[in-house]
Amino acid sequence: CELEDSEGDKAWFSITRNTEMDAGVGVTSYLAATGKYKKMIGLNCPYAVKYFDKEFNFYKHKCKMK
């Protein structure tokens, strides 16, 4: 996945999980980044997701900074 914020900083990460598709938990792994996200490279952050429909979902992840 690729994220670009309103200031132009970017982060590239992979998201993995082994749970059902409607909801679940997994790990977000930061692979590369620019700007303020550089400090996140190499972090593996647990996350939770819940899909309500095609337009709405809930996603949250927490990272322990080095």
N, C-alpha and C positions, 0 to 999 in steps of 0.2 A: 504494500500500500504506500501511497504518497500523500503527504499532508503539506499544504502551503497556506500559511496564515496571511492576514491582511498586510503584514509588513514585508512579505516576500521571503521569510525564513521557511526552510523546508526540512522535513524529516521523512526518511524511508524506513519502513518497518514491516515485519511479517507478523501475522496473527495466526495462532494455532489453537485448536481445541478438539476434544474427543467426546463431545456431548451432543445431545439432540439439537436440531436446527432452530427450534422456536426460542430456546433460551439455553444459557450455559455459561461455563467459565473456561478460561484458557490463559494463554501467555502472549503478550505483545513483546517482540524483540526488536530493539532499535538497531538498524544496520548502518545507516549513514545519516548525516544531517548538516545543515548550515546554520549560521547565526546562533541564536540563543538555544537551539536544540542540540548543538554539538556535545554538550555535557551529558546527553542521554545515550550517546553511542555505546553499545555494549550492554545496556540495561535490559533485563527481562522483567516485565511488569505483569502481575496477575490482573485479569480483567473479568468482568461479568457483562453479559449482554442479554437483552430480552427484546424480541421483535413483536410488536403489537399488530402491525399491518404494513403495507408497502410504503407508507409515508412516515410512520412514527416508530421509534425504537428507543431503548435505553441502553447506553454503553458507559461504563466507568472503569478506569484502570488507575492503579496506584503504583508509583515507582519509589523505591528506596534509593535516594541519591547517594553516590559514593562520597 
